[in-house]
Amino acid sequence: MTMTWAYGSRDRAESIATIRRAVELGVTLFDTADVYGPFTNEELVGEALQHNRDQIILATKCGLILPRFHTEALSTNSRIVEGIKEVASRHQAAPAQIALAWVLAQGEQVVPIPGSSKRSHLEQNVEAAMIRLSPEDLAELDALPAPVGSRY
């Protein structure tokens, strides 16, 4: 969960409340990384989860991850976003919820790790597990072009 340095300043109390709300909603897998701190995100997550350590799994990764966006990639990548928005509209859902629902539809061997810094986004992420994409939705999403540009 990115609640410190990487995305600018954060409200510590809101971040802790968001993490604790995640546990209340049944979230058991939490993700952190040095790039979010260093060490400050781990301290925040540790404080928030200190009473729930036996109920959660904490994943961590290392390395610097910085997405790159290229002007020449925007045309194709914009078509992907528009396609996801169309499916989201039909489900009265946010595009991020459709993206998570698609990942969940790939099988039990795939585990999405969405980031949330606000309780409202966390709750939307959890609600995404309730969205059932039809075979037609999945075919439409699978037919979208592959993203252009490197991920990191």
N, C-alpha and C positions, 0 to 999 in steps of 0.2 A: 504494500500500500504506500503510495507516494504522498506523504503528508508533510514533508520538510523541504529542504533546499531545492530539489530538482525543478519544481514548478513555482518557485517564488515563495514568499512568506505565507505561513499558514496559521490558523487559529488553533493553538494547542488543545484547548478545551473541546472545540468542535471536532478535532481529529480524534481525540480519545473517545468522545461520545459516538462518533461514526464507527469506530472499530468495535466498541461494545454493542452497538446496535446490530452490527453484522453478526456477532455471536448470538444475540437474541433471535435473529432471523434464521439461524441454523447454519451460518457460514462456518466452516471448520478449517479451511485452507487459507492461510495468509501468506503473502509474498512480500519480501523486502529485498533491498540491495544496498551495497555501499554507495552506489551512485546517488541514492536519495539522501545521503547524509553528508559526509561519512559518519557513521555511528549514531547520528541523531535520530534517524528513522527507527533504528533498532531499539534505542532507548524509549522512544515514544510507544512503539508497538509493545515492548516489554511492560511498560507501565500500564497500558490499557488492558493487557491480557494477563496480568499477574495473578488474577484469581481464577483464570480459566485455562491454565497451562495444560491440564490433563484432558481438555476437550478439543484442542486445536492441533493443527499441523502447521508449522512455520517453515516456509521455503525461503531460501535466500539464493541470490545469484551474485556473480562478481563481474566486473568489467564495466566499461563505459558504454552506455547505449544512448546514442543521440540520433533521432530520425532525421533524414535528409529529404527535402522536397525540391524537385527540379521543375522548372517552368515547362520544359518539354514533356514532362510526365502528367501535367495537370489535365490535359484533354481526356486521356484515357481514364485516369483515376477519377475524374469528375463523373464520367459515365457510370462507374462503379457506384459512386455515392448516390447518384440519381436512381439507379436500379434498386438499391437498398431502400431508399426513401419511398419508392412506389410500393414495395412489399410492406413497409412499415405503415403506410397510410391505410392499406387494406386491413391491417390488424389493429389499427388505432394504437400503434406503439411507436416508440422512439427508434430511430435507425440503429442506435447502439444495442437496443434490446433485440432487434432482428439479427444483428451480427452475432450476438451471444447465442440466440436460439439456433442459428445456423451451425455454430461450433458445437453446441450440445447435440445437434442432430447427426453429427458425424460418427457417433458411437461412444460407448462407455470408456473406450481407451483414450479419448481426447478430453482434456480438462482445461476449460478456459480460466484465465487468471486476469479478470478485469480489474482495473484500477478505480478507486473511488476516494475522493477527498471530502465528499459531502454526503450526509445521510440520505438526501433525496436521490442522488445518483446510485448509492448503494441499494436502496430499496427498488429502484428501477432495474438494477442488475439482477437482483433476486427474482423479481417478477418475470424477467426474461425466461426463467426456467419453466414458467407456466405456458409460454407461447408454443403452440403446436403448428409448425409449418407444414403445409400440405405438400404432397409430392410435386404439385405444380409450382408452389413457391420455391421448393428446393431446386427444381429444374431451372427455374428462372434465375435464381441466384447463382447456380453453378454455371450458367451460360454467360454470366458477366465476364468481361475481359480480364485477363490476369493483370495485376498491378504493374505499373511501369516505374522503374527506379529502384535503387537498393533500399531495403527495409531499414538498415542501420548504417 
